[in-house]
Amino acid sequence: MRLFLSGYPIAAGNLSRQVVEAVALALLCSSKQLTVLKRFIEDEYSSNDAVPDLLRHYEKLGLRKDGVEVLKNAQTFFHKFSHPTKMTIAAITSFSVEGLYVGASFDDGKVAEYDKEVLGRISLASVFTNFVEAVKVNVAKW
């Protein structure tokens, strides 16, 4: 959120994708019956696969599918900030005056989109405690 509020929406989106993948990875690693932790330690598992794998194994982890789909939707959205896309081009393009932004920026023409982005991030963050609790429950079974 700090990067986003500081005017770096592309970096903030990329970091948010990493956070979502880290949450999914932690959940997968919390299961003794899955081999993700061992493979991750041995550099044989990519966190890029964590969200799709979590969708495949959510029941084994005691998770609700709709909760995991929140992570999938967030990963899909934030993926757009990890590569040159229309989203990253729009982020550096001014909607209120002519020109492009280099570095941090605030654009009066994007206030409605900023509002949506902040609400989306708050909504996503509000479910993280559920995932932390799920990790604790699964690790306690070891």
The first five atom37 places (N, CA, C, CB, O) and aatype in JSON, in Angstrom:
{
  "aatype": [12, 1, 10, 13, 10, 15, 7, 18, 14, 9, 0, 0, 7, 2, 10, 15, 1, 5, 19, 19, 6, 0, 19, 0, 10, 0, 10, 10, 4, 15, 15, 11, 5, 10, 16, 19, 10, 11, 1, 13, 9, 6, 3, 6, 18, 15, 15, 2, 3, 0, 19, 14, 3, 10, 10, 1, 8, 18, 6, 11, 10, 7, 10, 1, 11, 3, 7, 19, 6, 19, 10, 11, 2, 0, 5, 16, 13, 13, 8, 11, 13, 15, 8, 14, 16, 11, 12, 16, 9, 0, 0, 9, 16, 15, 13, 15, 19, 6, 7, 10, 18, 19, 7, 0, 15, 13, 3, 3, 7, 11, 19, 0, 6, 18, 3, 11, 6, 19, 10, 7, 1, 9, 15, 10, 0, 15, 19, 13, 16, 2, 13, 19, 6, 0, 19, 11, 19, 2, 19, 0, 11, 17],
  "atom_mask": [
    [1, 1, 1, 1, 1],
    [1, 1, 1, 1, 1],
    [1, 1, 1, 1, 1],
    [1, 1, 1, 1, 1],
    [1, 1, 1, 1, 1],
    [1, 1, 1, 1, 1],
    [1, 1, 1, 0, 1],
    [1, 1, 1, 1, 1],
    [1, 1, 1, 1, 1],
    [1, 1, 1, 1, 1],
    [1, 1, 1, 1, 1],
    [1, 1, 1, 1, 1],
    [1, 1, 1, 0, 1],
    [1, 1, 1, 1, 1],
    [1, 1, 1, 1, 1],
    [1, 1, 1, 1, 1],
    [1, 1, 1, 1, 1],
    [1, 1, 1, 1, 1],
    [1, 1, 1, 1, 1],
    [1, 1, 1, 1, 1],
    [1, 1, 1, 1, 1],
    [1, 1, 1, 1, 1],
    [1, 1, 1, 1, 1],
    [1, 1, 1, 1, 1],
    [1, 1, 1, 1, 1],
    [1, 1, 1, 1, 1],
    [1, 1, 1, 1, 1],
    [1, 1, 1, 1, 1],
    [1, 1, 1, 1, 1],
    [1, 1, 1, 1, 1],
    [1, 1, 1, 1, 1],
    [1, 1, 1, 1, 1],
    [1, 1, 1, 1, 1],
    [1, 1, 1, 1, 1],
    [1, 1, 1, 1, 1],
    [1, 1, 1, 1, 1],
    [1, 1, 1, 1, 1],
    [1, 1, 1, 1, 1],
    [1, 1, 1, 1, 1],
    [1, 1, 1, 1, 1],
    [1, 1, 1, 1, 1],
    [1, 1, 1, 1, 1],
    [1, 1, 1, 1, 1],
    [1, 1, 1, 1, 1],
    [1, 1, 1, 1, 1],
    [1, 1, 1, 1, 1],
    [1, 1, 1, 1, 1],
    [1, 1, 1, 1, 1],
    [1, 1, 1, 1, 1],
    [1, 1, 1, 1, 1],
    [1, 1, 1, 1, 1],
    [1, 1, 1, 1, 1],
    [1, 1, 1, 1, 1],
    [1, 1, 1, 1, 1],
    [1, 1, 1, 1, 1],
    [1, 1, 1, 1, 1],
    [1, 1, 1, 1, 1],
    [1, 1, 1, 1, 1],
    [1, 1, 1, 1, 1],
    [1, 1, 1, 1, 1],
    [1, 1, 1, 1, 1],
    [1, 1, 1, 0, 1],
    [1, 1, 1, 1, 1],
    [1, 1, 1, 1, 1],
    [1, 1, 1, 1, 1],
    [1, 1, 1, 1, 1],
    [1, 1, 1, 0, 1],
    [1, 1, 1, 1, 1],
    [1, 1, 1, 1, 1],
    [1, 1, 1, 1, 1],
    [1, 1, 1, 1, 1],
    [1, 1, 1, 1, 1],
    [1, 1, 1, 1, 1],
    [1, 1, 1, 1, 1],
    [1, 1, 1, 1, 1],
    [1, 1, 1, 1, 1],
    [1, 1, 1, 1, 1],
    [1, 1, 1, 1, 1],
    [1, 1, 1, 1, 1],
    [1, 1, 1, 1, 1],
    [1, 1, 1, 1, 1],
    [1, 1, 1, 1, 1],
    [1, 1, 1, 1, 1],
    [1, 1, 1, 1, 1],
    [1, 1, 1, 1, 1],
    [1, 1, 1, 1, 1],
    [1, 1, 1, 1, 1],
    [1, 1, 1, 1, 1],
    [1, 1, 1, 1, 1],
    [1, 1, 1, 1, 1],
    [1, 1, 1, 1, 1],
    [1, 1, 1, 1, 1],
    [1, 1, 1, 1, 1],
    [1, 1, 1, 1, 1],
    [1, 1, 1, 1, 1],
    [1, 1, 1, 1, 1],
    [1, 1, 1, 1, 1],
    [1, 1, 1, 1, 1],
    [1, 1, 1, 0, 1],
    [1, 1, 1, 1, 1],
    [1, 1, 1, 1, 1],
    [1, 1, 1, 1, 1],
    [1, 1, 1, 0, 1],
    [1, 1, 1, 1, 1],
    [1, 1, 1, 1, 1],
    [1, 1, 1, 1, 1],
    [1, 1, 1, 1, 1],
    [1, 1, 1, 1, 1],
    [1, 1, 1, 0, 1],
    [1, 1, 1, 1, 1],
    [1, 1, 1, 1, 1],
    [1, 1, 1, 1, 1],
    [1, 1, 1, 1, 1],
    [1, 1, 1, 1, 1],
    [1, 1, 1, 1, 1],
    [1, 1, 1, 1, 1],
    [1, 1, 1, 1, 1],
    [1, 1, 1, 1, 1],
    [1, 1, 1, 1, 1],
    [1, 1, 1, 0, 1],
    [1, 1, 1, 1, 1],
    [1, 1, 1, 1, 1],
    [1, 1, 1, 1, 1],
    [1, 1, 1, 1, 1],
    [1, 1, 1, 1, 1],
    [1, 1, 1, 1, 1],
    [1, 1, 1, 1, 1],
    [1, 1, 1, 1, 1],
    [1, 1, 1, 1, 1],
    [1, 1, 1, 1, 1],
    [1, 1, 1, 1, 1],
    [1, 1, 1, 1, 1],
    [1, 1, 1, 1, 1],
    [1, 1, 1, 1, 1],
    [1, 1, 1, 1, 1],
    [1, 1, 1, 1, 1],
    [1, 1, 1, 1, 1],
    [1, 1, 1, 1, 1],
    [1, 1, 1, 1, 1],
    [1, 1, 1, 1, 1],
    [1, 1, 1, 1, 1],
    [1, 1, 1, 1, 1]
  ],
  "atom_positions": [
    [[0.83, -1.18, 0.0], [0.0, 0.0, 0.0], [0.87, 1.25, 0.0], [-0.94, 0.0, 1.2], [0.53, 2.26, -0.62]],
    [[2.01, 1.18, 0.71], [2.88, 2.35, 0.8], [3.38, 2.77, -0.59], [4.07, 2.06, 1.73], [3.38, 3.96, -0.92]],
    [[3.8, 1.8, -1.39], [4.25, 2.12, -2.75], [3.13, 2.75, -3.56], [4.78, 0.86, -3.46], [3.34, 3.73, -4.26]],
    [[1.95, 2.18, -3.46], [0.81, 2.72, -4.2], [0.52, 4.15, -3.78], [-0.44, 1.84, -3.98], [0.36, 5.03, -4.63]],
    [[0.45, 4.39, -2.46], [0.14, 5.73, -1.97], [1.27, 6.72, -2.23], [-0.15, 5.68, -0.49], [1.05, 7.93, -2.22]],
    [[2.48, 6.2, -2.45], [3.62, 7.06, -2.76], [3.71, 7.39, -4.25], [4.9, 6.41, -2.3], [4.61, 8.11, -4.67]],
    [[2.77, 6.87, -5.04], [2.73, 7.21, -6.46], [3.43, 6.22, -7.37], [0.0, 0.0, 0.0], [3.77, 6.55, -8.5]],
    [[3.65, 5.01, -6.88], [4.31, 3.97, -7.69], [3.36, 2.79, -7.92], [5.62, 3.48, -6.99], [3.56, 1.72, -7.35]],
    [[2.33, 2.98, -8.74], [1.32, 1.92, -8.9], [1.86, 0.64, -9.56], [0.17, 2.44, -9.71], [1.39, -0.45, -9.24]],
    [[2.82, 0.76, -10.46], [3.35, -0.43, -11.12], [4.16, -1.28, -10.13], [4.24, -0.03, -12.33], [3.96, -2.49, -10.05]],
    [[5.05, -0.65, -9.39], [5.81, -1.38, -8.38], [4.89, -1.96, -7.32], [6.86, -0.47, -7.72], [5.09, -3.08, -6.86]],
    [[3.88, -1.2, -6.93], [2.93, -1.67, -5.91], [2.15, -2.87, -6.41], [1.96, -0.54, -5.52], [1.92, -3.82, -5.66]],
    [[1.75, -2.86, -7.66], [1.02, -3.99, -8.22], [1.88, -5.23, -8.32], [0.0, 0.0, 0.0], [1.43, -6.33, -8.03]],
    [[3.13, -5.05, -8.74], [4.06, -6.17, -8.83], [4.3, -6.78, -7.46], [5.39, -5.74, -9.47], [4.29, -8.0, -7.31]],
    [[4.52, -5.94, -6.46], [4.75, -6.43, -5.1], [3.5, -7.11, -4.55], [5.17, -5.27, -4.18], [3.61, -8.1, -3.83]],
    [[2.33, -6.61, -4.88], [1.09, -7.24, -4.42], [0.95, -8.64, -4.99], [-0.12, -6.38, -4.82], [0.46, -9.55, -4.31]],
    [[1.37, -8.83, -6.23], [1.34, -10.17, -6.81], [2.26, -11.1, -6.01], [1.76, -10.14, -8.3], [1.91, -12.24, -5.73]],
    [[3.43, -10.6, -5.65], [4.35, -11.42, -4.86], [3.76, -11.77, -3.5], [5.69, -10.68, -4.67], [3.95, -12.88, -3.01]],
    [[3.04, -10.85, -2.88], [2.41, -11.1, -1.59], [1.36, -12.21, -1.73], [1.77, -9.81, -1.03], [1.31, -13.12, -0.91]],
    [[0.54, -12.12, -2.76], [-0.5, -13.13, -2.99], [0.14, -14.5, -3.18], [-1.36, -12.76, -4.22], [-0.32, -15.49, -2.62]],
    [[1.21, -14.56, -3.99], [1.89, -15.83, -4.23], [2.58, -16.34, -2.96], [2.91, -15.68, -5.35], [2.64, -17.55, -2.74]],
    [[3.08, -15.45, -2.13], [3.7, -15.85, -0.86], [2.67, -16.42, 0.1], [4.43, -14.66, -0.21], [2.96, -17.39, 0.81]],
    [[1.49, -15.85, 0.14], [0.41, -16.37, 0.99], [0.04, -17.78, 0.53], [-0.84, -15.42, 0.95], [-0.1, -18.69, 1.34]],
    [[-0.13, -17.94, -0.78], [-0.46, -19.27, -1.32], [0.65, -20.27, -1.03], [-0.72, -19.18, -2.84], [0.38, -21.41, -0.68]],
    [[1.89, -19.84, -1.18], [3.03, -20.71, -0.91], [3.06, -21.13, 0.56], [4.35, -20.01, -1.28], [3.28, -22.31, 0.86]],
    [[2.84, -20.2, 1.46], [2.82, -20.51, 2.9], [1.73, -21.54, 3.22], [2.61, -19.23, 3.74], [1.95, -22.46, 4.0]],
    [[0.59, -21.37, 2.61], [-0.49, -22.33, 2.84], [-0.1, -23.72, 2.33], [-1.78, -21.86, 2.15], [-0.31, -24.71, 3.02]],
    [[0.46, -23.8, 1.14], [0.87, -25.09, 0.58], [1.97, -25.73, 1.42], [1.35, -24.91, -0.87], [1.96, -26.94, 1.65]],
    [[2.91, -24.93, 1.88], [4.02, -25.44, 2.69], [3.56, -25.87, 4.08], [5.1, -24.39, 2.82], [4.26, -26.63, 4.75]],
    [[2.4, -25.4, 4.51], [1.92, -25.74, 5.85], [1.38, -27.17, 5.95], [0.85, -24.77, 6.27], [1.13, -27.67, 7.04]],
    [[1.19, -27.81, 4.81], [0.65, -29.17, 4.8], [1.76, -30.21, 4.8], [-0.25, -29.37, 3.59], [2.66, -30.18, 3.95]],
    [[1.69, -31.11, 5.74], [2.67, -32.19, 5.8], [2.46, -33.19, 4.66], [2.59, -32.92, 7.15], [3.42, -33.79, 4.18]],
    [[1.22, -33.35, 4.21], [0.94, -34.34, 3.17], [1.32, -33.86, 1.77], [-0.53, -34.69, 3.19], [1.49, -34.69, 0.88]],
    [[1.47, -32.58, 1.56], [1.94, -32.07, 0.27], [3.46, -31.98, 0.29], [1.3, -30.68, -0.05], [4.06, -31.87, 1.36]],
    [[4.08, -32.04, -0.86], [5.55, -32.01, -0.93], [6.09, -30.63, -1.3], [6.03, -33.02, -1.95], [7.27, -30.5, -1.63]],
    [[5.26, -29.63, -1.23], [5.66, -28.29, -1.69], [6.82, -27.74, -0.88], [4.47, -27.33, -1.62], [7.77, -27.2, -1.46]],
    [[6.78, -27.85, 0.44], [7.85, -27.32, 1.27], [9.19, -27.93, 0.89], [7.56, -27.56, 2.75], [10.17, -27.21, 0.69]],
    [[9.25, -29.24, 0.78], [10.49, -29.94, 0.42], [10.97, -29.48, -0.95], [10.28, -31.47, 0.44], [12.15, -29.2, -1.13]],
    [[10.06, -29.42, -1.91], [10.45, -29.01, -3.26], [10.9, -27.56, -3.31], [9.3, -29.23, -4.24], [11.82, -27.21, -4.04]],
    [[10.24, -26.7, -2.52], [10.63, -25.29, -2.48], [12.04, -25.14, -1.89], [9.61, -24.48, -1.65], [12.86, -24.4, -2.43]],
    [[12.29, -25.84, -0.8], [13.62, -25.78, -0.17], [14.71, -26.26, -1.14], [13.65, -26.64, 1.11], [15.82, -25.73, -1.15]],
    [[14.38, -27.25, -1.94], [15.34, -27.82, -2.89], [15.36, -27.07, -4.23], [15.02, -29.28, -3.13], [15.95, -27.56, -5.2]],
    [[14.73, -25.9, -4.28], [14.65, -25.09, -5.51], [14.02, -25.85, -6.67], [16.03, -24.62, -5.9], [14.41, -25.67, -7.83]],
    [[13.04, -26.69, -6.35], [12.34, -27.46, -7.37], [10.87, -27.05, -7.47], [12.44, -28.95, -7.07], [10.06, -27.74, -8.1]],
    [[10.53, -25.93, -6.86], [9.14, -25.45, -6.88], [9.15, -23.95, -7.08], [8.4, -25.83, -5.56], [9.87, -23.22, -6.4]],
    [[8.35, -23.48, -8.03], [8.24, -22.05, -8.3], [6.99, -21.48, -7.65], [8.23, -21.79, -9.82], [5.9, -22.04, -7.78]],
    [[7.16, -20.38, -6.97], [6.0, -19.74, -6.34], [4.99, -19.24, -7.37], [6.46, -18.58, -5.46], [3.85, -18.93, -7.01]],
    [[5.39, -19.16, -8.64], [4.43, -18.81, -9.69], [3.3, -19.83, -9.76], [5.14, -18.72, -11.05], [2.2, -19.5, -10.2]],
    [[3.57, -21.05, -9.33], [2.58, -22.13, -9.39], [1.72, -22.21, -8.13], [3.28, -23.45, -9.6], [0.77, -22.99, -8.08]],
    [[2.03, -21.42, -7.13], [1.39, -21.57, -5.82], [-0.12, -21.35, -5.85], [2.01, -20.62, -4.84], [-0.86, -22.14, -5.27]],
    [[-0.58, -20.32, -6.51], [-2.03, -20.05, -6.5], [-2.79, -21.14, -7.26], [-2.32, -18.67, -7.12], [-3.78, -21.64, -6.73]],
    [[-2.38, -21.51, -8.48], [-3.1, -22.62, -9.14], [-3.03, -23.93, -8.33], [-2.52, -22.85, -10.54], [-4.01, -24.67, -8.28]],
    [[-1.87, -24.21, -7.72], [-1.75, -25.41, -6.91], [-2.66, -25.35, -5.68], [-0.3, -25.63, -6.49], [-3.22, -26.36, -5.26]],
    [[-2.79, -24.16, -5.11], [-3.67, -23.99, -3.96], [-5.12, -24.28, -4.35], [-3.54, -22.57, -3.38], [-5.87, -24.86, -3.57]],
    [[-5.5, -23.88, -5.54], [-6.85, -24.18, -6.03], [-7.06, -25.69, -6.18], [-7.11, -23.48, -7.37], [-8.17, -26.18, -5.99]],
    [[-6.01, -26.41, -6.52], [-6.11, -27.87, -6.65], [-6.16, -28.57, -5.29], [-4.93, -28.4, -7.47], [-6.75, -29.65, -5.18]],
    [[-5.57, -27.98, -4.28], [-5.41, -28.67, -2.99], [-6.14, -27.98, -1.83], [-3.95, -28.77, -2.65], [-5.88, -28.32, -0.68]],
    [[-7.02, -27.05, -2.1], [-7.64, -26.28, -1.02], [-8.35, -27.15, 0.01], [-8.62, -25.29, -1.59], [-8.33, -26.84, 1.2]],
    [[-8.98, -28.24, -0.44], [-9.7, -29.1, 0.5], [-8.75, -29.79, 1.47], [-10.53, -30.15, -0.26], [-9.05, -29.92, 2.66]],
    [[-7.59, -30.23, 0.98], [-6.6, -30.88, 1.84], [-6.08, -29.93, 2.92], [-5.43, -31.41, 1.0], [-5.62, -30.36, 3.97]],
    [[-6.17, -28.64, 2.64], [-5.67, -27.63, 3.56], [-6.77, -27.05, 4.45], [-5.01, -26.51, 2.79], [-6.52, -26.16, 5.26]],
    [[-7.98, -27.56, 4.29], [-9.09, -27.09, 5.1], [-9.55, -25.69, 4.73], [0.0, 0.0, 0.0], [-10.0, -24.93, 5.58]],
    [[-9.43, -25.35, 3.45], [-9.8, -24.01, 2.99], [-11.1, -24.05, 2.2], [-8.68, -23.41, 2.13], [-11.5, -25.09, 1.68]],
    [[-11.73, -22.92, 2.13], [-12.92, -22.79, 1.28], [-12.49, -22.35, -0.1], [-13.95, -21.77, 1.89], [-11.59, -21.52, -0.25]],
    [[-13.12, -22.91, -1.1], [-12.75, -22.59, -2.48], [-12.94, -21.1, -2.78], [-13.59, -23.43, -3.46], [-12.1, -20.5, -3.46]],
    [[-14.01, -20.51, -2.28], [-14.24, -19.09, -2.57], [-13.15, -18.21, -1.97], [-15.61, -18.67, -2.04], [-12.82, -17.16, -2.53]],
    [[-12.6, -18.62, -0.84], [-11.49, -17.87, -0.26], [-10.24, -17.94, -1.11], [0.0, 0.0, 0.0], [-9.54, -16.95, -1.27]],
    [[-9.96, -19.12, -1.65], [-8.79, -19.3, -2.51], [-9.0, -18.56, -3.83], [-8.52, -20.8, -2.76], [-8.04, -18.05, -4.41]],
    [[-10.22, -18.51, -4.3], [-10.5, -17.79, -5.54], [-10.23, -16.29, -5.4], [-11.95, -18.01, -5.97], [-9.92, -15.62, -6.38]],
    [[-10.34, -15.76, -4.18], [-9.97, -14.36, -3.93], [-8.5, -14.16, -4.27], [-10.25, -13.97, -2.44], [-8.12, -13.17, -4.9]],
    [[-7.66, -15.12, -3.86], [-6.23, -15.03, -4.18], [-6.0, -15.16, -5.69], [-5.44, -16.12, -3.44], [-5.18, -14.44, -6.26]],
    [[-6.72, -16.06, -6.33], [-6.57, -16.24, -7.78], [-6.95, -14.97, -8.51], [-7.43, -17.41, -8.28], [-6.23, -14.54, -9.42]],
    [[-8.05, -14.35, -8.13], [-8.47, -13.1, -8.77], [-7.46, -11.99, -8.55], [-9.84, -12.67, -8.24], [-7.18, -11.21, -9.46]],
    [[-6.91, -11.91, -7.36], [-5.9, -10.9, -7.07], [-4.65, -11.15, -7.89], [-5.56, -10.87, -5.56], [-4.07, -10.22, -8.44]],
    [[-4.21, -12.41, -7.98], [-3.02, -12.72, -8.77], [-3.24, -12.33, -10.24], [-2.67, -14.22, -8.66], [-2.36, -11.74, -10.86]],
    [[-4.4, -12.66, -10.77], [-4.72, -12.32, -12.15], [-4.68, -10.82, -12.37], [-6.1, -12.88, -12.54], [-4.12, -10.34, -13.36]],
    [[-5.27, -10.07, -11.45], [-5.28, -8.61, -11.58], [-3.86, -8.04, -11.47], [-6.18, -7.99, -10.5], [-3.46, -7.25, -12.32]],
    [[-3.12, -8.44, -10.47], [-1.8, -7.87, -10.24], [-0.76, -8.36, -11.25], [-1.34, -8.19, -8.84], [0.3, -7.75, -11.39]],
    [[-1.04, -9.46, -11.93], [-0.15, -9.95, -12.98], [0.05, -8.87, -14.05], [-0.71, -11.25, -13.62], [1.12, -8.78, -14.66]],
    [[-0.96, -8.07, -14.26], [-0.9, -7.01, -15.27], [0.16, -5.96, -14.95], [-2.26, -6.34, -15.4], [0.56, -5.2, -15.83]],
    [[0.61, -5.92, -13.69], [1.63, -4.96, -13.3], [3.04, -5.55, -13.39], [1.37, -4.47, -11.89], [4.02, -4.85, -13.13]],
    [[3.15, -6.81, -13.76], [4.44, -7.47, -13.8], [5.06, -7.46, -15.2], [4.3, -8.89, -13.33], [6.2, -7.89, -15.38]],
    [[4.31, -6.98, -16.17], [4.77, -6.99, -17.56], [4.24, -5.73, -18.25], [4.3, -8.28, -18.3], [3.29, -5.12, -17.76]],
    [[4.83, -5.34, -19.37], [4.25, -4.23, -20.12], [2.85, -4.6, -20.62], [5.17, -3.84, -21.31], [2.69, -5.53, -21.4]],
    [[1.86, -3.88, -20.15], [0.47, -4.14, -20.52], [-0.24, -2.8, -20.71], [-0.25, -5.01, -19.44], [0.35, -1.75, -20.49]],
    [[-1.49, -2.85, -21.11], [-2.27, -1.62, -21.19], [-2.37, -0.96, -19.81], [-3.69, -1.9, -21.76], [-2.42, 0.26, -19.69]],
    [[-2.38, -1.8, -18.77], [-2.47, -1.28, -17.41], [-1.21, -0.47, -17.05], [-2.66, -2.44, -16.4], [-1.32, 0.62, -16.49]],
    [[-0.03, -1.0, -17.37], [1.19, -0.28, -17.02], [1.38, 0.96, -17.89], [2.41, -1.2, -17.16], [1.94, 1.96, -17.45]],
    [[0.91, 0.89, -19.12], [0.97, 2.08, -19.99], [0.03, 3.16, -19.44], [0.58, 1.72, -21.47], [0.39, 4.33, -19.39]],
    [[-1.16, 2.75, -19.03], [-2.12, 3.71, -18.45], [-1.57, 4.31, -17.16], [-3.47, 3.02, -18.17], [-1.83, 5.48, -16.87]],
    [[-0.81, 3.54, -16.4], [-0.26, 4.04, -15.14], [0.7, 5.2, -15.34], [0.44, 2.92, -14.39], [0.78, 6.09, -14.5]],
    [[1.43, 5.2, -16.45], [2.38, 6.29, -16.69], [1.81, 7.4, -17.57], [3.64, 5.75, -17.33], [2.47, 8.42, -17.8]],
    [[0.6, 7.2, -18.06], [-0.05, 8.2, -18.91], [-0.94, 9.09, -18.07], [-0.86, 7.52, -20.04], [-1.73, 8.6, -17.25]],
    [[-0.83, 10.39, -18.26], [-1.68, 11.32, -17.52], [-3.08, 11.33, -18.12], [-1.08, 12.74, -17.53], [-3.25, 11.37, -19.34]],
    [[-4.06, 11.28, -17.26], [-5.46, 11.38, -17.71], [-6.0, 12.79, -17.51], [-6.33, 10.38, -16.96], [-7.12, 13.09, -17.91]],
    [[-5.19, 13.66, -16.87], [-5.68, 15.01, -16.58], [-4.96, 16.1, -17.37], [-5.55, 15.29, -15.11], [-5.53, 17.16, -17.63]],
    [[-3.73, 15.85, -17.74], [-2.98, 16.79, -18.57], [-2.23, 16.0, -19.63], [-1.98, 17.66, -17.7], [-2.12, 14.78, -19.53]],
    [[-1.73, 16.68, -20.62], [-1.01, 15.99, -21.7], [0.36, 15.53, -21.2], [-0.85, 16.92, -22.93], [1.07, 16.28, -20.52]],
    [[0.73, 14.31, -21.53], [2.06, 13.84, -21.2], [2.08, 12.51, -20.48], [0.0, 0.0, 0.0], [1.06, 11.88, -20.23]],
    [[3.32, 12.11, -20.15], [3.57, 10.86, -19.45], [4.26, 11.16, -18.13], [4.43, 9.89, -20.31], [4.89, 12.21, -17.97]],
    [[4.14, 10.24, -17.18], [4.82, 10.37, -15.9], [6.08, 9.53, -15.9], [3.88, 9.97, -14.75], [6.1, 8.41, -16.42]],
    [[7.12, 10.07, -15.32], [8.35, 9.32, -15.06], [8.56, 9.4, -13.55], [9.6, 9.89, -15.87], [8.74, 10.49, -13.0]],
    [[8.54, 8.26, -12.9], [8.67, 8.25, -11.44], [7.32, 8.36, -10.77], [0.0, 0.0, 0.0], [6.28, 8.07, -11.37]],
    [[7.34, 8.77, -9.51], [6.12, 8.85, -8.72], [5.19, 9.91, -9.29], [6.43, 9.16, -7.26], [5.63, 10.93, -9.81]],
    [[3.89, 9.65, -9.18], [2.94, 10.61, -9.73], [1.59, 10.49, -9.03], [2.78, 10.4, -11.24], [1.25, 9.46, -8.44]],
    [[0.83, 11.56, -9.12], [-0.58, 11.57, -8.74], [-1.3, 12.26, -9.87], [-0.82, 12.29, -7.35], [-0.93, 13.35, -10.29]],
    [[-2.35, 11.61, -10.37], [-3.09, 12.14, -11.51], [-4.54, 12.37, -11.09], [-3.01, 11.17, -12.72], [-5.26, 11.43, -10.77]],
    [[-4.97, 13.64, -11.1], [-6.35, 13.97, -10.74], [-7.36, 13.22, -11.61], [-6.57, 15.47, -10.87], [-8.48, 12.98, -11.18]],
    [[-6.97, 12.87, -12.81], [-7.87, 12.17, -13.72], [-8.07, 10.7, -13.37], [0.0, 0.0, 0.0], [-8.87, 10.02, -14.01]],
    [[-7.36, 10.21, -12.37], [-7.45, 8.79, -11.99], [-8.0, 8.59, -10.57], [-6.09, 8.14, -12.1], [-7.9, 7.49, -10.03]],
    [[-8.56, 9.61, -9.98], [-9.01, 9.52, -8.59], [-10.02, 8.39, -8.4], [-9.63, 10.86, -8.14], [-9.93, 7.65, -7.42]],
    [[-10.97, 8.24, -9.3], [-11.96, 7.17, -9.16], [-11.28, 5.8, -9.2], [-13.03, 7.27, -10.27], [-11.67, 4.89, -8.46]],
    [[-10.29, 5.64, -10.05], [-9.56, 4.37, -10.14], [-8.7, 4.16, -8.89], [-8.69, 4.33, -11.4], [-8.56, 3.03, -8.41]],
    [[-8.12, 5.24, -8.38], [-7.35, 5.13, -7.14], [-8.26, 4.63, -6.01], [-6.72, 6.5, -6.76], [-7.87, 3.77, -5.22]],
    [[-9.47, 5.19, -5.94], [-10.41, 4.77, -4.9], [-10.71, 3.27, -5.01], [-11.72, 5.58, -5.0], [-10.71, 2.57, -4.0]],
    [[-10.97, 2.79, -6.22], [-11.24, 1.37, -6.44], [-10.03, 0.53, -6.01], [-11.58, 1.1, -7.92], [-10.19, -0.52, -5.39]],
    [[-8.85, 0.99, -6.36], [-7.62, 0.25, -6.03], [-7.43, 0.14, -4.52], [-6.4, 0.93, -6.67], [-7.11, -0.94, -4.01]],
    [[-7.62, 1.22, -3.81], [-7.46, 1.21, -2.35], [-8.5, 0.28, -1.72], [-7.59, 2.64, -1.77], [-8.16, -0.51, -0.84]],
    [[-9.74, 0.36, -2.16], [-10.78, -0.51, -1.62], [-10.48, -1.98, -1.92], [-12.16, -0.13, -2.19], [-10.69, -2.85, -1.07]],
    [[-9.98, -2.27, -3.1], [-9.62, -3.64, -3.45], [-8.5, -4.17, -2.59], [0.0, 0.0, 0.0], [-8.54, -5.33, -2.16]],
    [[-7.49, -3.35, -2.33], [-6.37, -3.78, -1.49], [-6.81, -4.0, -0.04], [-5.25, -2.75, -1.55], [-6.36, -4.94, 0.61]],
    [[-7.68, -3.14, 0.45], [-8.2, -3.3, 1.81], [-9.02, -4.59, 1.91], [-9.05, -2.07, 2.22], [-8.9, -5.34, 2.88]],
    [[-9.84, -4.84, 0.91], [-10.66, -6.05, 0.89], [-9.78, -7.3, 0.88], [-11.6, -6.05, -0.32], [-10.04, -8.26, 1.6]],
    [[-8.75, -7.29, 0.06], [-7.83, -8.42, -0.01], [-7.12, -8.62, 1.33], [-6.8, -8.21, -1.13], [-7.03, -9.74, 1.83]],
    [[-6.63, -7.53, 1.9], [-5.92, -7.63, 3.18], [-6.83, -8.14, 4.3], [-5.35, -6.27, 3.57], [-6.36, -8.77, 5.24]],
    [[-8.11, -7.88, 4.19], [-9.03, -8.3, 5.25], [-9.17, -9.82, 5.36], [-10.4, -7.69, 5.02], [-9.59, -10.32, 6.4]],
    [[-8.83, -10.57, 4.31], [-8.92, -12.03, 4.36], [-7.61, -12.69, 4.75], [-9.38, -12.58, 3.02], [-7.57, -13.9, 4.99]],
    [[-6.54, -11.93, 4.82], [-5.22, -12.51, 5.12], [-5.18, -13.19, 6.49], [-4.15, -11.45, 5.06], [-4.5, -14.2, 6.66]],
    [[-5.89, -12.64, 7.47], [-5.86, -13.27, 8.79], [-6.44, -14.68, 8.74], [-6.64, -12.43, 9.8], [-5.99, -15.56, 9.48]],
    [[-7.42, -14.91, 7.88], [-7.97, -16.26, 7.73], [-6.9, -17.22, 7.21], [-9.19, -16.24, 6.77], [-6.84, -18.37, 7.63]],
    [[-6.07, -16.75, 6.3], [-5.02, -17.6, 5.75], [-3.94, -17.88, 6.8], [-4.41, -16.94, 4.51], [-3.4, -18.99, 6.86]],
    [[-3.62, -16.88, 7.61], [-2.63, -17.09, 8.68], [-3.15, -18.14, 9.65], [-2.34, -15.75, 9.43], [-2.4, -19.02, 10.08]],
    [[-4.42, -18.06, 10.0], [-5.01, -19.06, 10.9], [-4.97, -20.46, 10.28], [-6.46, -18.68, 11.24], [-4.71, -21.43, 10.98]],
    [[-5.22, -20.56, 8.98], [-5.17, -21.85, 8.3], [-3.76, -22.43, 8.33], [-5.65, -21.72, 6.85], [-3.59, -23.64, 8.53]],
    [[-2.75, -21.59, 8.15], [-1.36, -22.06, 8.23], [-1.09, -22.6, 9.64], [-0.35, -20.91, 7.88], [-0.51, -23.67, 9.8]],
    [[-1.52, -21.86, 10.66], [-1.3, -22.29, 12.04], [-1.97, -23.65, 12.31], [-1.85, -21.25, 13.02], [-1.37, -24.52, 12.94]],
    [[-3.18, -23.82, 11.84], [-3.91, -25.07, 12.04], [-3.19, -26.24, 11.35], [-5.36, -24.95, 11.5], [-3.02, -27.31, 11.93]],
    [[-2.76, -26.01, 10.1], [-2.08, -27.08, 9.36], [-0.72, -27.42, 9.96], [-1.9, -26.67, 7.89], [-0.37, -28.6, 10.05]],
    [[0.03, -26.44, 10.38], [1.35, -26.69, 10.97], [1.2, -27.43, 12.3], [2.13, -25.35, 11.17], [2.03, -28.27, 12.65]],
    [[0.14, -27.11, 13.04], [-0.09, -27.78, 14.32], [-0.34, -29.28, 14.15], [-1.29, -27.15, 15.03], [-0.15, -30.04, 15.1]],
    [[-0.74, -29.71, 12.97], [-0.99, -31.13, 12.69], [0.31, -31.92, 12.47], [-1.9, -31.27, 11.47], [0.29, -33.15, 12.47]],
    [[1.41, -31.23, 12.29], [2.7, -31.91, 12.04], [3.1, -32.65, 13.26], [3.8, -30.93, 11.63], [4.15, -33.3, 13.27]]
  ]
}
